[in-house]
Amino acid sequence: MFVRTRVNRRKYPRVDVEIQVTVQGGAESLTFKTETRDVSAGGIRVRLDSFIEAQSPVAVVLGLPDGQPPLETVGQVTWCVREKRLLSRKGAAYDTGISLTDLNFAHRERLIRFAQSLLY
């Protein structure tokens, strides 16, 4: 697991961390098994190999390394930008921000604790 911290001015602490995530959704209901680029209690950033339109609803399964079952929730794509460089022979890659729109209190607290454990 790779972790890098930075100064945050967001509502929730955001940490650069690579953890397993599954994202399902978009116009074609595609399923992506990938890693996060960063995580907070408000959202995640991932790299996908296909474009997903902003405002698209997605299902998210986040495998936090905290000994608990994966966190399952829904979110909404807030932005999706094609990366300038290509991913080897697979073609384009898309840096994608997902807002976690349906977190209950326990899930949000779990994400806050996870992020804080990496910051302090």
N, C-alpha and C positions, 0 to 999 in steps of 0.2 A: 504494500500500500504506500503510495507516494503522497506526502503532505507538504504544502507550502502555505504559509500564512501571509496576509497583507492587511493594511489598514482598511477597516470597514466603516462606511458611513451609512449603512443600510439599516433597516428596521431589525433584521436578524443577522447575527454574525455569519459570514460566508467564508468557507474554507476551500482551498484548492485541494481536492482529494479525489483519487480514482477508486471508486467502488462499483461493484456490479449492479447494473440496472437493466430492466426490461421496460421498453416503451412500446405501447401498442396504440395505433390510431392513425389519423390522417384520412385523406379522401379514399384511400384504398385499404384501410385497416391493416397497414403493414405492422409487423412485429420486428423490433430492433433489440438485440442483446448487445449491450455496449457497456462502457464505463462512464461514470460522471467525470466532468472536468472540475466542477465545483458544486458545493452543496450548502444550503441554508434551510432554515425552517420555513422559508417563503418560496423556495424554488430550487431548481437544479439546472446545470448547464451540461449538455452532452454533445458528442459528435455522432451524427447520423450519416448514413450513406445515401439517403434520399431526402428530398425537400418535403417539408410539411408546412402547409399554409398557416400563417399566424391566426390565432383564435380557434384553431382546431382542438377539440377535446382529445385527451390521451389518457390511457391507463398507465400507471407507473408502479413497478414493483422494485423497491430499493432494498438491496441486500446489505444493510448496515452491519459492520463487523462488531456488534455489541452483544452477541450471544443470544439475541432474540430472533423470532421468526422475521422474514422479510416484511418490510413496511409496504402495504398495498394501499394505493390511493388513486385519485384522478387529478388531472391537471389540465392546463391549457397552454398551448404553444404561444409564447409572447413574441418571439422573433426567431427567424431561421435564415442564416446568412451563409452563402457558399464560401468555403475557405479558398484562399488564393492558390494554394498548392494542392496538387492531386494526391490522393492516397494510392500509391503504387499503381497497379494496373486496374484497380477497381473503379476508377473514375473519380468523380467529385465527392467531396465531404462537406457536410453542413454543420456549422456550429449552431446549436439550437438551445434557446432558453425556454424553460417550462416553469410556469407558475403552478405551485401545488395548491389548488383551489378548494379542495375538500378535505383538509386535514382536521381531524378531531383534536381535542385538547391534548389527549395522551400522545398522539403521534407528533404533534408540534413540539411538545415538551421533550419527547425522545430525540427529535432532531436538534433541538437547542442544546441538550446535554451532550449529544455526539459532537456537535461543532465546538462547544466550549471545551470538551476534553482534548481536542486537538490544538486549541488556541492557548491553553494555560498549562 
